[in-house]
Amino acid sequence: FLATANQSWPLLSAMAKGDAPFNKDVAARHAEVIATLSDLPLLAGAYGPGTDTGASHKRDPKVWSEPQMFKAAYDKFTTAAKALPAAAGDLKTLQVALGELGKTCKGCHDDYRMK
C-alpha cells in the first residue's frame, strides 16, 4: 500500500502534464490512495507532543509553537486531497484539483519545513 502511495502523486502529475496517458480508472485509484492517506500523519500523532525532538526531521519549530495555524494549513491539505477522487474522472478537473493540492503542499512546506 505504501509503495502505491509513493507512486500516486508522480503518476497523477504525469497524467495531468500529458507525460502519461490519462486513464480515469487508474487516476481514481491513485487519487483515492492520496485521499485516504492524507490525514494519517495527524491521526498517528506525527506532529504531537514530543515529536519536535531529534535531528532526523525537517519540521520548523513553528509546527509546535503555532499549532492552530499549522493545523489550519494541514486541514487545507486534507480537504484538497479528499477532493481528488471526485476530480479524477476527467483530465481537466484532475489538473485543477492537483494544482490546488500542490498549492497546499507548497504552502505548508514554505511555512513549516526548515530550509
N, CA, C and O atoms as CSV, one atom per row, in Angstrom:
chain,resi,resn,atom,element,x,y,z
A,1,PHE,N,N,0.820,-1.197,0.000
A,1,PHE,CA,C,0.000,0.000,0.000
A,1,PHE,C,C,0.861,1.256,0.000
A,1,PHE,O,O,0.573,2.199,-0.737
A,2,LEU,N,N,1.919,1.282,0.821
A,2,LEU,CA,C,2.778,2.465,0.855
A,2,LEU,C,C,3.538,2.655,-0.449
A,2,LEU,O,O,3.774,3.789,-0.868
A,3,ALA,N,N,3.919,1.573,-1.087
A,3,ALA,CA,C,4.589,1.702,-2.382
A,3,ALA,C,C,3.657,2.386,-3.372
A,3,ALA,O,O,4.091,3.234,-4.152
A,4,THR,N,N,2.394,2.027,-3.343
A,4,THR,CA,C,1.412,2.670,-4.210
A,4,THR,C,C,1.294,4.144,-3.870
A,4,THR,O,O,1.201,4.980,-4.769
A,5,ALA,N,N,1.298,4.476,-2.581
A,5,ALA,CA,C,1.190,5.871,-2.159
A,5,ALA,C,C,2.361,6.686,-2.699
A,5,ALA,O,O,2.171,7.820,-3.138
A,6,ASN,N,N,3.557,6.130,-2.673
A,6,ASN,CA,C,4.729,6.843,-3.178
A,6,ASN,C,C,4.691,7.031,-4.687
A,6,ASN,O,O,5.364,7.913,-5.219
A,7,GLN,N,N,3.921,6.221,-5.370
A,7,GLN,CA,C,3.806,6.319,-6.820
A,7,GLN,C,C,2.615,7.167,-7.248
A,7,GLN,O,O,2.565,7.604,-8.398
A,8,SER,N,N,1.674,7.408,-6.376
A,8,SER,CA,C,0.423,8.052,-6.762
A,8,SER,C,C,0.603,9.481,-7.239
A,8,SER,O,O,0.126,9.836,-8.317
A,9,TRP,N,N,1.288,10.313,-6.450
A,9,TRP,CA,C,1.457,11.713,-6.855
A,9,TRP,C,C,2.216,11.814,-8.179
A,9,TRP,O,O,1.749,12.514,-9.078
A,10,PRO,N,N,3.372,11.144,-8.344
A,10,PRO,CA,C,4.088,11.264,-9.627
A,10,PRO,C,C,3.252,10.789,-10.819
A,10,PRO,O,O,3.307,11.390,-11.891
A,11,LEU,N,N,2.487,9.728,-10.638
A,11,LEU,CA,C,1.679,9.224,-11.750
A,11,LEU,C,C,0.558,10.202,-12.095
A,11,LEU,O,O,0.335,10.503,-13.267
A,12,LEU,N,N,-0.139,10.692,-11.086
A,12,LEU,CA,C,-1.214,11.658,-11.356
A,12,LEU,C,C,-0.650,12.931,-11.967
A,12,LEU,O,O,-1.255,13.503,-12.874
A,13,SER,N,N,0.482,13.373,-11.487
A,13,SER,CA,C,1.129,14.556,-12.028
A,13,SER,C,C,1.512,14.344,-13.492
A,13,SER,O,O,1.321,15.231,-14.325
A,14,ALA,N,N,2.049,13.177,-13.797
A,14,ALA,CA,C,2.418,12.863,-15.181
A,14,ALA,C,C,1.186,12.862,-16.078
A,14,ALA,O,O,1.243,13.361,-17.202
A,15,MET,N,N,0.084,12.315,-15.604
A,15,MET,CA,C,-1.157,12.342,-16.387
A,15,MET,C,C,-1.607,13.786,-16.613
A,15,MET,O,O,-1.986,14.161,-17.723
A,16,ALA,N,N,-1.562,14.578,-15.565
A,16,ALA,CA,C,-2.022,15.965,-15.658
A,16,ALA,C,C,-1.169,16.781,-16.630
A,16,ALA,O,O,-1.676,17.671,-17.313
A,17,LYS,N,N,0.115,16.475,-16.687
A,17,LYS,CA,C,1.028,17.211,-17.574
A,17,LYS,C,C,1.037,16.658,-18.990
A,17,LYS,O,O,1.610,17.275,-19.889
A,18,GLY,N,N,0.408,15.500,-19.206
A,18,GLY,CA,C,0.426,14.880,-20.521
A,18,GLY,C,C,1.633,14.001,-20.748
A,18,GLY,O,O,1.873,13.556,-21.870
A,19,ASP,N,N,2.401,13.741,-19.695
A,19,ASP,CA,C,3.580,12.880,-19.813
A,19,ASP,C,C,3.228,11.399,-19.706
A,19,ASP,O,O,4.053,10.535,-20.001
A,20,ALA,N,N,2.011,11.118,-19.287
A,20,ALA,CA,C,1.493,9.745,-19.220
A,20,ALA,C,C,0.055,9.804,-19.727
A,20,ALA,O,O,-0.628,10.811,-19.541
A,21,PRO,N,N,-0.402,8.743,-20.356
A,21,PRO,CA,C,-1.784,8.763,-20.856
A,21,PRO,C,C,-2.787,8.842,-19.704
A,21,PRO,O,O,-2.621,8.181,-18.679
A,22,PHE,N,N,-3.824,9.655,-19.883
A,22,PHE,CA,C,-4.860,9.775,-18.865
A,22,PHE,C,C,-5.743,8.532,-18.901
A,22,PHE,O,O,-6.238,8.127,-19.953
A,23,ASN,N,N,-5.924,7.942,-17.728
A,23,ASN,CA,C,-6.817,6.797,-17.567
A,23,ASN,C,C,-7.631,7.072,-16.312
A,23,ASN,O,O,-7.091,7.063,-15.206
A,24,LYS,N,N,-8.925,7.315,-16.478
A,24,LYS,CA,C,-9.729,7.736,-15.329
A,24,LYS,C,C,-9.803,6.677,-14.233
A,24,LYS,O,O,-9.902,7.023,-13.056
A,25,ASP,N,N,-9.758,5.403,-14.591
A,25,ASP,CA,C,-9.811,4.356,-13.569
A,25,ASP,C,C,-8.515,4.308,-12.749
A,25,ASP,O,O,-8.549,4.181,-11.525
A,26,VAL,N,N,-7.397,4.410,-13.428
A,26,VAL,CA,C,-6.103,4.436,-12.734
A,26,VAL,C,C,-5.993,5.715,-11.909
A,26,VAL,O,O,-5.539,5.687,-10.765
A,27,ALA,N,N,-6.408,6.827,-12.494
A,27,ALA,CA,C,-6.367,8.102,-11.766
A,27,ALA,C,C,-7.226,8.030,-10.512
A,27,ALA,O,O,-6.816,8.507,-9.453
A,28,ALA,N,N,-8.395,7.449,-10.618
A,28,ALA,CA,C,-9.291,7.349,-9.458
A,28,ALA,C,C,-8.671,6.509,-8.345
A,28,ALA,O,O,-8.769,6.869,-7.172
A,29,ARG,N,N,-8.038,5.402,-8.699
A,29,ARG,CA,C,-7.392,4.555,-7.685
A,29,ARG,C,C,-6.281,5.309,-6.971
A,29,ARG,O,O,-6.190,5.264,-5.744
A,30,HIS,N,N,-5.449,5.993,-7.716
A,30,HIS,CA,C,-4.326,6.720,-7.105
A,30,HIS,C,C,-4.813,7.945,-6.330
A,30,HIS,O,O,-4.238,8.293,-5.299
A,31,ALA,N,N,-5.849,8.588,-6.809
A,31,ALA,CA,C,-6.428,9.718,-6.079
A,31,ALA,C,C,-6.998,9.245,-4.748
A,31,ALA,O,O,-6.896,9.944,-3.739
A,32,GLU,N,N,-7.591,8.073,-4.747
A,32,GLU,CA,C,-8.151,7.520,-3.514
A,32,GLU,C,C,-7.046,7.197,-2.508
A,32,GLU,O,O,-7.235,7.379,-1.305
A,33,VAL,N,N,-5.911,6.726,-2.982
A,33,VAL,CA,C,-4.779,6.446,-2.088
A,33,VAL,C,C,-4.340,7.744,-1.399
A,33,VAL,O,O,-4.151,7.771,-0.183
A,34,ILE,N,N,-4.183,8.803,-2.173
A,34,ILE,CA,C,-3.764,10.083,-1.597
A,34,ILE,C,C,-4.804,10.582,-0.609
A,34,ILE,O,O,-4.456,11.031,0.483
A,35,ALA,N,N,-6.070,10.508,-0.978
A,35,ALA,CA,C,-7.139,10.974,-0.093
A,35,ALA,C,C,-7.160,10.181,1.210
A,35,ALA,O,O,-7.308,10.751,2.291
A,36,THR,N,N,-7.014,8.881,1.100
A,36,THR,CA,C,-7.061,8.014,2.275
A,36,THR,C,C,-5.896,8.281,3.221
A,36,THR,O,O,-6.072,8.303,4.439
A,37,LEU,N,N,-4.728,8.479,2.669
A,37,LEU,CA,C,-3.536,8.655,3.499
A,37,LEU,C,C,-3.330,10.089,3.979
A,37,LEU,O,O,-2.469,10.328,4.825
A,38,SER,N,N,-4.084,11.030,3.471
A,38,SER,CA,C,-3.816,12.443,3.754
A,38,SER,C,C,-3.866,12.805,5.234
A,38,SER,O,O,-3.057,13.610,5.697
A,39,ASP,N,N,-4.790,12.232,5.973
A,39,ASP,CA,C,-4.879,12.594,7.394
A,39,ASP,C,C,-4.170,11.601,8.315
A,39,ASP,O,O,-4.188,11.762,9.536
A,40,LEU,N,N,-3.555,10.591,7.742
A,40,LEU,CA,C,-2.880,9.570,8.539
A,40,LEU,C,C,-1.774,10.138,9.443
A,40,LEU,O,O,-1.708,9.752,10.610
A,41,PRO,N,N,-0.905,11.035,8.957
A,41,PRO,CA,C,0.139,11.547,9.864
A,41,PRO,C,C,-0.423,12.206,11.125
A,41,PRO,O,O,0.091,11.981,12.221
A,42,LEU,N,N,-1.466,13.014,10.979
A,42,LEU,CA,C,-2.041,13.640,12.176
A,42,LEU,C,C,-2.711,12.609,13.071
A,42,LEU,O,O,-2.583,12.667,14.294
A,43,LEU,N,N,-3.423,11.670,12.469
A,43,LEU,CA,C,-4.083,10.631,13.263
A,43,LEU,C,C,-3.074,9.764,14.007
A,43,LEU,O,O,-3.353,9.272,15.100
A,44,ALA,N,N,-1.901,9.583,13.407
A,44,ALA,CA,C,-0.864,8.758,14.026
A,44,ALA,C,C,-0.008,9.550,15.016
A,44,ALA,O,O,0.892,8.992,15.643
A,45,GLY,N,N,-0.286,10.841,15.156
A,45,GLY,CA,C,0.449,11.656,16.118
A,45,GLY,C,C,1.787,12.157,15.630
A,45,GLY,O,O,2.661,12.456,16.444
A,46,ALA,N,N,1.977,12.259,14.325
A,46,ALA,CA,C,3.271,12.650,13.777
A,46,ALA,C,C,3.724,14.043,14.200
A,46,ALA,O,O,4.921,14.330,14.197
A,47,TYR,N,N,2.793,14.900,14.557
A,47,TYR,CA,C,3.159,16.263,14.946
A,47,TYR,C,C,2.733,16.552,16.380
A,47,TYR,O,O,2.597,17.712,16.770
A,48,GLY,N,N,2.528,15.525,17.140
A,48,GLY,CA,C,2.059,15.675,18.512
A,48,GLY,C,C,3.172,15.981,19.491
A,48,GLY,O,O,4.324,16.180,19.106
A,49,PRO,N,N,2.814,16.016,20.750
A,49,PRO,CA,C,3.791,16.302,21.805
A,49,PRO,C,C,4.965,15.320,21.752
A,49,PRO,O,O,4.783,14.113,21.592
A,50,GLY,N,N,6.156,15.867,21.888
A,50,GLY,CA,C,7.361,15.045,21.912
A,50,GLY,C,C,7.932,14.725,20.546
A,50,GLY,O,O,9.008,14.135,20.455
A,51,THR,N,N,7.235,15.099,19.476
A,51,THR,CA,C,7.748,14.805,18.133
A,51,THR,C,C,8.625,15.923,17.589
A,51,THR,O,O,9.068,15.877,16.442
A,52,ASP,N,N,8.868,16.921,18.419
A,52,ASP,CA,C,9.695,18.043,17.979
A,52,ASP,C,C,11.176,17.844,18.286
A,52,ASP,O,O,11.971,18.764,18.097
A,53,THR,N,N,11.549,16.685,18.746
A,53,THR,CA,C,12.943,16.433,19.106
A,53,THR,C,C,13.625,15.555,18.064
A,53,THR,O,O,12.968,14.896,17.258
A,54,GLY,N,N,14.917,15.560,18.097
A,54,GLY,CA,C,15.688,14.736,17.171
A,54,GLY,C,C,16.085,15.530,15.943
A,54,GLY,O,O,15.438,16.511,15.577
A,55,ALA,N,N,17.143,15.093,15.327
A,55,ALA,CA,C,17.677,15.808,14.166
A,55,ALA,C,C,17.208,15.209,12.853
A,55,ALA,O,O,17.586,15.707,11.792
A,56,SER,N,N,16.402,14.164,12.885
A,56,SER,CA,C,16.052,13.470,11.651
A,56,SER,C,C,14.872,14.097,10.921
A,56,SER,O,O,14.532,13.660,9.821
A,57,HIS,N,N,14.248,15.095,11.499
A,57,HIS,CA,C,13.115,15.707,10.814
A,57,HIS,C,C,13.476,17.095,10.305
A,57,HIS,O,O,14.429,17.716,10.775
A,58,LYS,N,N,12.702,17.572,9.339
A,58,LYS,CA,C,12.937,18.895,8.757
A,58,LYS,C,C,11.808,19.856,9.118
A,58,LYS,O,O,11.620,20.874,8.451
A,59,ARG,N,N,11.068,19.542,10.157
A,59,ARG,CA,C,9.946,20.390,10.543
A,59,ARG,C,C,10.432,21.612,11.300
A,59,ARG,O,O,11.268,21.522,12.200
A,60,ASP,N,N,9.890,22.749,10.914
A,60,ASP,CA,C,10.204,24.008,11.576
A,60,ASP,C,C,9.575,23.994,12.968
A,60,ASP,O,O,8.481,23.455,13.131
A,61,PRO,N,N,10.225,24.562,13.963
A,61,PRO,CA,C,9.642,24.618,15.311
A,61,PRO,C,C,8.277,25.300,15.369
A,61,PRO,O,O,7.540,25.132,16.341
A,62,LYS,N,N,7.936,26.073,14.330
A,62,LYS,CA,C,6.618,26.715,14.297
A,62,LYS,C,C,5.479,25.697,14.270
A,62,LYS,O,O,4.351,26.023,14.639
A,63,VAL,N,N,5.765,24.463,13.836
A,63,VAL,CA,C,4.733,23.416,13.866
A,63,VAL,C,C,4.172,23.304,15.284
A,63,VAL,O,O,2.969,23.121,15.469
A,64,TRP,N,N,5.047,23.414,16.276
A,64,TRP,CA,C,4.633,23.244,17.665
A,64,TRP,C,C,4.329,24.575,18.348
A,64,TRP,O,O,3.509,24.619,19.264
A,65,SER,N,N,4.975,25.660,17.920
A,65,SER,CA,C,4.713,26.951,18.559
A,65,SER,C,C,3.474,27.637,17.978
A,65,SER,O,O,2.923,28.548,18.596
A,66,GLU,N,N,3.040,27.205,16.804
A,66,GLU,CA,C,1.843,27.749,16.160
A,66,GLU,C,C,0.902,26.597,15.784
A,66,GLU,O,O,0.548,26.451,14.614
A,67,PRO,N,N,0.497,25.786,16.753
A,67,PRO,CA,C,-0.254,24.579,16.401
A,67,PRO,C,C,-1.584,24.847,15.682
A,67,PRO,O,O,-1.968,24.074,14.805
A,68,GLN,N,N,-2.281,25.913,16.033
A,68,GLN,CA,C,-3.558,26.186,15.370
A,68,GLN,C,C,-3.336,26.568,13.906
A,68,GLN,O,O,-4.092,26.153,13.028
A,69,MET,N,N,-2.299,27.358,13.652
A,69,MET,CA,C,-2.007,27.758,12.272
A,69,MET,C,C,-1.527,26.556,11.452
A,69,MET,O,O,-1.897,26.399,10.289
A,70,PHE,N,N,-0.702,25.716,12.072
A,70,PHE,CA,C,-0.250,24.513,11.378
A,70,PHE,C,C,-1.429,23.596,11.076
A,70,PHE,O,O,-1.536,23.063,9.971
A,71,LYS,N,N,-2.303,23.413,12.040
A,71,LYS,CA,C,-3.478,22.552,11.836
A,71,LYS,C,C,-4.359,23.115,10.724
A,71,LYS,O,O,-4.890,22.350,9.919
A,72,ALA,N,N,-4.523,24.422,10.667
A,72,ALA,CA,C,-5.326,25.032,9.600
A,72,ALA,C,C,-4.698,24.754,8.228
A,72,ALA,O,O,-5.409,24.455,7.268
A,73,ALA,N,N,-3.374,24.854,8.138
A,73,ALA,CA,C,-2.683,24.564,6.885
A,73,ALA,C,C,-2.830,23.085,6.526
A,73,ALA,O,O,-3.049,22.741,5.364
A,74,TYR,N,N,-2.710,22.222,7.521
A,74,TYR,CA,C,-2.852,20.790,7.281
A,74,TYR,C,C,-4.275,20.447,6.863
A,74,TYR,O,O,-4.487,19.574,6.020
A,75,ASP,N,N,-5.245,21.131,7.450
A,75,ASP,CA,C,-6.641,20.902,7.072
A,75,ASP,C,C,-6.896,21.291,5.614
A,75,ASP,O,O,-7.677,20.630,4.930
A,76,LYS,N,N,-6.256,22.341,5.137
A,76,LYS,CA,C,-6.383,22.721,3.721
A,76,LYS,C,C,-5.849,21.600,2.834
A,76,LYS,O,O,-6.428,21.281,1.795
A,77,PHE,N,N,-4.732,21.006,3.263
A,77,PHE,CA,C,-4.159,19.893,2.518
A,77,PHE,C,C,-5.123,18.707,2.471
A,77,PHE,O,O,-5.380,18.160,1.399
A,78,THR,N,N,-5.652,18.310,3.619
A,78,THR,CA,C,-6.527,17.136,3.621
A,78,THR,C,C,-7.809,17.405,2.844
A,78,THR,O,O,-8.327,16.502,2.186
A,79,THR,N,N,-8.323,18.612,2.906
A,79,THR,CA,C,-9.518,18.947,2.127
A,79,THR,C,C,-9.230,18.816,0.632
A,79,THR,O,O,-10.027,18.244,-0.111
A,80,ALA,N,N,-8.093,19.345,0.200
A,80,ALA,CA,C,-7.714,19.247,-1.210
A,80,ALA,C,C,-7.454,17.795,-1.609
A,80,ALA,O,O,-7.823,17.377,-2.707
A,81,ALA,N,N,-6.825,17.032,-0.731
A,81,ALA,CA,C,-6.543,15.618,-1.031
A,81,ALA,C,C,-7.828,14.815,-1.141
A,81,ALA,O,O,-7.950,13.956,-2.014
A,82,LYS,N,N,-8.774,15.083,-0.276
A,82,LYS,CA,C,-10.026,14.333,-0.295
A,82,LYS,C,C,-10.918,14.724,-1.475
A,82,LYS,O,O,-11.881,14.020,-1.780
A,83,ALA,N,N,-10.608,15.837,-2.139
A,83,ALA,CA,C,-11.336,16.241,-3.343
A,83,ALA,C,C,-10.819,15.532,-4.600
A,83,ALA,O,O,-11.492,15.538,-5.631
A,84,LEU,N,N,-9.648,14.932,-4.524
A,84,LEU,CA,C,-9.052,14.288,-5.694
A,84,LEU,C,C,-9.891,13.170,-6.304
A,84,LEU,O,O,-10.068,13.156,-7.523
A,85,PRO,N,N,-10.416,12.231,-5.514
A,85,PRO,CA,C,-11.154,11.146,-6.154
A,85,PRO,C,C,-12.330,11.624,-7.017
A,85,PRO,O,O,-12.570,11.077,-8.093
A,86,ALA,N,N,-13.049,12.628,-6.554
A,86,ALA,CA,C,-14.178,13.138,-7.333
A,86,ALA,C,C,-13.708,13.826,-8.612
A,86,ALA,O,O,-14.440,13.868,-9.601
A,87,ALA,N,N,-12.492,14.364,-8.595
A,87,ALA,CA,C,-11.954,15.081,-9.748
A,87,ALA,C,C,-11.261,14.154,-10.742
A,87,ALA,O,O,-10.969,14.567,-11.865
A,88,ALA,N,N,-10.999,12.933,-10.358
A,88,ALA,CA,C,-10.145,12.046,-11.156
A,88,ALA,C,C,-10.809,11.508,-12.417
A,88,ALA,O,O,-10.121,10.946,-13.269
A,89,GLY,N,N,-12.101,11.659,-12.563
A,89,GLY,CA,C,-12.785,11.102,-13.726
A,89,GLY,C,C,-12.623,11.912,-14.993
A,89,GLY,O,O,-13.003,11.453,-16.070
A,90,ASP,N,N,-12.070,13.102,-14.889
A,90,ASP,CA,C,-11.915,13.989,-16.040
A,90,ASP,C,C,-10.551,14.659,-15.954
A,90,ASP,O,O,-10.155,15.129,-14.887
A,91,LEU,N,N,-9.841,14.705,-17.057
A,91,LEU,CA,C,-8.488,15.248,-17.044
A,91,LEU,C,C,-8.457,16.705,-16.594
A,91,LEU,O,O,-7.611,17.079,-15.782
A,92,LYS,N,N,-9.356,17.523,-17.102
A,92,LYS,CA,C,-9.348,18.951,-16.734
A,92,LYS,C,C,-9.602,19.141,-15.242
A,92,LYS,O,O,-8.910,19.928,-14.596
A,93,THR,N,N,-10.578,18.435,-14.688
A,93,THR,CA,C,-10.853,18.594,-13.256
A,93,THR,C,C,-9.717,18.024,-12.415
A,93,THR,O,O,-9.417,18.544,-11.341
A,94,LEU,N,N,-9.093,16.971,-12.893
A,94,LEU,CA,C,-7.936,16.413,-12.194
A,94,LEU,C,C,-6.794,17.431,-12.180
A,94,LEU,O,O,-6.142,17.620,-11.153
A,95,GLN,N,N,-6.556,18.075,-13.299
A,95,GLN,CA,C,-5.497,19.079,-13.368
A,95,GLN,C,C,-5.735,20.201,-12.360
A,95,GLN,O,O,-4.813,20.627,-11.664
A,96,VAL,N,N,-6.974,20.675,-12.290
A,96,VAL,CA,C,-7.295,21.749,-11.340
A,96,VAL,C,C,-7.115,21.259,-9.906
A,96,VAL,O,O,-6.514,21.951,-9.084
A,97,ALA,N,N,-7.633,20.069,-9.602
A,97,ALA,CA,C,-7.545,19.529,-8.241
A,97,ALA,C,C,-6.096,19.287,-7.826
A,97,ALA,O,O,-5.725,19.564,-6.685
A,98,LEU,N,N,-5.282,18.777,-8.737
A,98,LEU,CA,C,-3.865,18.568,-8.423
A,98,LEU,C,C,-3.152,19.896,-8.201
A,98,LEU,O,O,-2.285,20.008,-7.335
A,99,GLY,N,N,-3.524,20.899,-8.987
A,99,GLY,CA,C,-2.943,22.221,-8.789
A,99,GLY,C,C,-3.270,22.778,-7.415
A,99,GLY,O,O,-2.411,23.355,-6.749
A,100,GLU,N,N,-4.524,22.602,-6.989
A,100,GLU,CA,C,-4.938,23.066,-5.662
A,100,GLU,C,C,-4.215,22.291,-4.564
A,100,GLU,O,O,-3.773,22.872,-3.573
A,101,LEU,N,N,-4.098,20.981,-4.747
A,101,LEU,CA,C,-3.387,20.169,-3.762
A,101,LEU,C,C,-1.919,20.588,-3.690
A,101,LEU,O,O,-1.359,20.716,-2.602
A,102,GLY,N,N,-1.309,20.797,-4.834
A,102,GLY,CA,C,0.089,21.222,-4.869
A,102,GLY,C,C,0.310,22.541,-4.139
A,102,GLY,O,O,1.327,22.722,-3.470
A,103,LYS,N,N,-0.639,23.459,-4.267
A,103,LYS,CA,C,-0.538,24.743,-3.561
A,103,LYS,C,C,-0.544,24.531,-2.049
A,103,LYS,O,O,0.184,25.207,-1.322
A,104,THR,N,N,-1.366,23.591,-1.574
A,104,THR,CA,C,-1.407,23.353,-0.125
A,104,THR,C,C,-0.114,22.715,0.346
A,104,THR,O,O,0.371,23.031,1.433
A,105,CYS,N,N,0.450,21.826,-0.452
A,105,CYS,CA,C,1.739,21.209,-0.091
A,105,CYS,C,C,2.821,22.273,-0.021
A,105,CYS,O,O,3.562,22.353,0.959
A,106,LYS,N,N,2.910,23.089,-1.061
A,106,LYS,CA,C,3.933,24.129,-1.110
A,106,LYS,C,C,3.758,25.118,0.032
A,106,LYS,O,O,4.736,25.511,0.667
A,107,GLY,N,N,2.533,25.520,0.295
A,107,GLY,CA,C,2.284,26.478,1.369
A,107,GLY,C,C,2.755,25.959,2.712
A,107,GLY,O,O,3.394,26.682,3.476
A,108,CYS,N,N,2.443,24.722,2.996
A,108,CYS,CA,C,2.847,24.142,4.280
A,108,CYS,C,C,4.366,23.966,4.332
A,108,CYS,O,O,4.989,24.253,5.354
A,109,HIS,N,N,4.957,23.502,3.244
A,109,HIS,CA,C,6.416,23.333,3.221
A,109,HIS,C,C,7.110,24.680,3.335
A,109,HIS,O,O,8.129,24.794,4.015
A,110,ASP,N,N,6.571,25.702,2.679
A,110,ASP,CA,C,7.179,27.038,2.778
A,110,ASP,C,C,7.140,27.562,4.222
A,110,ASP,O,O,8.089,28.188,4.694
A,111,ASP,N,N,6.051,27.299,4.893
A,111,ASP,CA,C,5.868,27.851,6.247
A,111,ASP,C,C,6.387,26.947,7.357
A,111,ASP,O,O,6.824,27.448,8.394
A,112,TYR,N,N,6.353,25.630,7.170
A,112,TYR,CA,C,6.607,24.708,8.277
A,112,TYR,C,C,7.683,23.667,8.016
A,112,TYR,O,O,7.733,22.648,8.704
A,113,ARG,N,N,8.529,23.901,7.051
A,113,ARG,CA,C,9.642,22.992,6.794
A,113,ARG,C,C,10.925,23.803,6.823
A,113,ARG,O,O,11.028,24.851,6.186
A,114,MET,N,N,11.896,23.308,7.565
A,114,MET,CA,C,13.175,24.022,7.643
A,114,MET,C,C,13.885,23.927,6.311
A,114,MET,O,O,13.890,22.884,5.659
A,115,LYS,N,N,14.473,25.020,5.929
A,115,LYS,CA,C,15.170,25.070,4.628
A,115,LYS,C,C,16.520,24.428,4.727
A,115,LYS,O,O,17.252,24.374,3.738
